[in-house]
C-alpha cells in the first residue's frame, strides 16, 4: 500500500525542514511513536501508484518506507506483509 503524503504535515510532525532531515529526527524518537505518526499521516490518504523509477531518495523506517520523487512528492509505503497481519480474514 502506497499513499501520497502531505509534505508540510510530514515535516511538521517530525519537526524538520526537508526530507533529508527526517532520518535524524526519527533516530531521536521512540520507534513506537514514529510508527504511530506515520500510520496517522497515512490514515486519511488514498492509495496511489508510484513508479519507483521516479524515486529520487528513500528512507526505510521499520515496516514503513518513505520515498521522495523528482517532483518533490513524498510517498509512504507499508510493507505488504504487515498489511495482511493487521487485517482479519473473512469467513466468506
N, C-alpha and C positions, 0 to 999 in steps of 0.2 A: 504494500500500500504506500503510495507516494502522494504527498499533499504539498501544495504551494503555500508557503507561509508568508504572513505579512512581515516584511523585513523590519519595520520600526518596532513592532511588538516583540519580535525576537531579540533585537538589540536592547530594548528597554528591560525585558525580562532578565537578561544576563548582565545588564549594566555596561555594555560595550558600544563602541562606535563603528566597528566594522567586522566582517566575517572572520578575519584572521585573529581577532582578539577573543573569539568565543572559546577556543580550546583552553586558553589561560584562565578564563573565568570559570569554566567548568571544572578545572583541576582544583579549584579552591572551594568547591561546594560538595556537599554530601551527594553520592550517586543517586539516592532515592529522590532527592529534591530536583536534580537535573532531569530525571525521567518523568517526574510529576509535571515539571514545567513544560517539557517537550510534548507530553501527552495532552496537556491542557491547551497548548498552542495549536495542536492539530485537530482538536475536538470539533471545531466549528469550520474546518476547511474541507473542501471537496477533493476527492481523489482526482489525480491528473496524470497524464502520460509525460514521462521525462525521457528524452533521448539522451542517454548517458554520454554520447559523443559531444554534446554541447556543454558538458560539465567542465568548469574551469578549475574548481578546487572542491575537496570533500573532507568531511570530518566524521569519524566513527565514534559514537558515544554509547557504549553498551549495546542494547538492541536497536538503537537508532543510528541513522546516518543522515548527515546534513550535506547538501550539495548546493553550490552556487554556480550558475551558468554564466556564459559570457555577456548576457544581458543584465546581470546582477540580480536575477530572481533567485530566491532561496527555497529549496525543497527539503522536505523531511520524509525519510523512508523508514518504516518499521519493518524489521526483519520478518519475512513471511512465515517463518517457523513459529514466531511468537504470536502472530495473529491467531493461528489455529489453536494455540494453547489457551488463549483467553476466551475463545468462543465456545459455546455449548453446542454440542451436536444435536441435531433434530432427530426425533423418532420417526419422522415421516420420510 
